Amino acid sequence: MVFSSNVFLILFLPIFLLCYFACPKKGRNIVLLLFSVIFYAYGAPTFILLLLGSTVINFFLVRWLYKSENVVHKKLLAGLAIALSLGLLGYFKYANFFVDNLNALLEVFGLKPFAFAKVLLPIGISFFTFQSITYVVDTYRNVHQPMERLTDYMLYIIMFPQLIAGPIVRYCDIADEIRHREQHWSEILQGFYRFVIGLSKKILIADVLGRQVDTLLAGDLLTMNSGVAWITIIAYTMQLYFDFSGYSDMAIGLGKMLGFHFPENFDNPYNSASVSEFWRRWHITLGTFMRNYLYIPLGGNRCSKSRMYFNLWVVFLHSGLWHGANWNFILWGAYHGFWLVLERMGLAKVYAKIGKIPSVILTFLIVTVGWAIFRIENLPDAFTFISRLFAFDFHALIPIRSIHFYVTLCIALVFAFWVLSSCGKRVQGFLFYTEFSKKQHLVVWVLSILLFVFCLSALNATGFSPFIYFRF
């Protein structure tokens, strides 16, 4: 089940909210847990028992870890709990990749390929794996006490607003809200507004751009002229941002409606003046996870320069591999690691000399070219496409006749860069961070309802479209 579907918007969400708010406060966690199980089982019935079973085992391992006074036992239990989570992730996400590459190597030496049934990928496994790891590590580090009730821990792991595609929520950030939270009508309304903004990003912008991008990339890349290539990759750059940030807005909005405060996951990343800044603004919760649980344990920047560069490469190779079991994702991670190292070797001084706006443009171009590697999984095709970007071949007319596409792309570009202006900053601050008066709530509520209905109409006209990050 996805947020941008009729099943969710017309059936699941209204029924859930009715049951949730009709229930006394003491029983709301149970209602949320039951509906979260239904939500996941609807989309992945084969894997619901795996999710529940691994969650139960992890809960008891961490309880034993916390109660143990023996340091060695603590480390063993922590290692076992992390190994369980990473083992499931490794098997379901990377088994096919490993076997395919092993068979390719065997064929080079004329050996018989290894027979192996293809493994299906459970939706959301990367996200609930990372949340399980934060729970283990934060408990081991005594950042927070573990949950006393199994149902509370299960709720933390499989809460449906952020189960499938994040944001990655650290256990210590919402542990207290799981036990006790206050809900005010103004926050419920603001959560609904945020949800509608995210829904609009997905249906009215990302899906419109995505349909044209899919059509263009399905054609002959060798004959694509540079103008079409640039429009295609810029459209995909916008599609990916509005698709993923739209999901995050919807998740944050749903959480706020229920009394939870999930962390922000995007901060206008295409306004960044360096690749380093981009990664502080893009998929913030993943960056935070990688920093706290991989980069810093490796030594971070509190070491020699060569070791720091190595640490950055390791982190971004892992980040690429996390996004998908394919060589293009690994190359994409290495690509970003290269630019991050280069910035620390002196490129940052170039940014400082050329100024803010030129730095933003240069960073946007670097990131955009990287998205070509990310999007096109076949590496020869990816290299062909990138070569067309820089072929400077603009002889043919651009074969895109959709005015709707061009208008949507222009709107996406405006919204992606609007906070570079003071007016854009004020509008964003008003929409996302202002406590509305009753009159303002009335106006914004009416506008949100109209936008919600418009999104439903557009959804019924175009059909089902899953979120890009659901497969990660």
Secondary structure, DSSP 8 states (H G I E B T S, - for coil): --TTSHIIIIIIHHHHHHHHHHS-GGGHHHHHHHHHHHHHHHH-TTTHHHHHHHHHHHHHHHHHHHH---HHHHHHHHHHHHHHHHHHHHHHHHHHHHHHHHHHHHHHTT------------TTHHHHHHHHHHHHHHHHTTSS---SSHHHHHHHHH-TTTTTT-----HHHHHHHHH-----HHHHHHHHHHHHHHHHIIIIIIHHHHHHHHHHHTS-GGG--HHHHHHHHHHHHHHHHHHHHHHHHHHHHHHHHTT-------S-GGG-SSHHHHHHHSSHHHHHHHIIIIIHHHTTTSS-HHHHHHHHHHHHHHHHHHH-SSHHHHHHHHHHHHHHHHIIIIIHHHHHHH-HHHHHHHHHHHHHHHHHHHH--SHHHHHHHHHHHTS----S------HHHHHHHHHHHHHHHGGGSHHHHHHHHHHHH----HHHHHHHHHHHHHHHHHHHHHHHHH-----GGGG-
